[in-house]
Amino acid sequence: MKKWHVNEGDLIKEGAILCELENEEALLEFESAFEGVILYTYPTGVIVLPNKEICKIKSI
């Protein structure tokens, strides 16, 4: 996890940039597929394993 563009408690819309993910080859922006409130975010600077949940969004 490189950097979050949102904080817990933020209201977001579908398509909003949530965070930046970085690997050996690229820096990617990750968009939300949902509209709602951010309940939880994965810690910045920690390696994210495949299929690991990086945040929770509560639908509104």
C-alpha positions as CSV (number, residue, x, y, z in Angstrom):
1,M,0.0,0.0,0.0
2,K,1.6,3.2,-1.1
3,K,-0.8,6.1,-0.2
4,W,-4.5,6.5,0.7
5,H,-6.6,9.3,-0.9
6,V,-9.4,8.8,1.5
7,N,-9.8,8.5,5.3
8,E,-12.0,6.4,7.5
9,G,-15.4,8.1,7.8
10,D,-15.2,9.8,4.3
11,L,-18.2,9.7,2.0
12,I,-17.1,8.5,-1.4
13,K,-18.8,8.1,-4.8
14,E,-18.4,5.3,-7.3
15,G,-15.2,5.8,-9.4
16,A,-13.4,7.9,-6.7
17,I,-9.7,7.2,-6.4
18,L,-9.2,5.3,-3.1
19,C,-5.5,4.7,-3.0
20,E,-2.2,4.1,-4.9
21,L,-0.8,0.6,-5.1
22,E,2.8,0.0,-6.1
23,N,4.6,-3.1,-7.2
24,E,8.0,-3.7,-8.9
25,E,6.7,-2.6,-12.3
26,A,4.0,0.1,-11.8
27,L,2.2,2.5,-9.6
28,L,-1.6,2.0,-9.9
29,E,-4.5,4.1,-8.7
30,F,-7.4,2.0,-7.3
31,E,-10.9,3.2,-7.9
32,S,-14.0,2.5,-5.8
33,A,-16.7,0.3,-7.4
34,F,-19.2,1.5,-4.8
35,E,-20.7,4.6,-3.2
36,G,-20.7,4.8,0.6
37,V,-18.7,5.5,3.7
38,I,-15.2,4.2,4.3
39,L,-15.2,2.1,7.5
40,Y,-11.7,0.7,7.4
41,T,-8.5,1.1,5.5
42,Y,-5.4,-1.2,5.3
43,P,-2.3,0.4,6.9
44,T,-0.1,2.5,4.6
45,G,3.4,1.1,3.9
46,V,2.4,-2.5,4.6
47,I,2.7,-5.2,1.8
48,V,-0.7,-6.3,0.6
49,L,-1.1,-10.0,-0.2
50,P,-3.2,-11.1,-3.2
51,N,-6.9,-11.4,-2.4
52,K,-6.5,-9.3,0.8
53,E,-9.2,-6.9,1.7
54,I,-7.7,-3.3,1.7
55,C,-10.8,-1.4,2.8
56,K,-14.5,-1.7,3.8
57,I,-17.2,0.5,2.4
58,K,-20.7,0.8,3.9
59,S,-23.3,1.3,1.3
60,I,-25.6,4.4,1.8
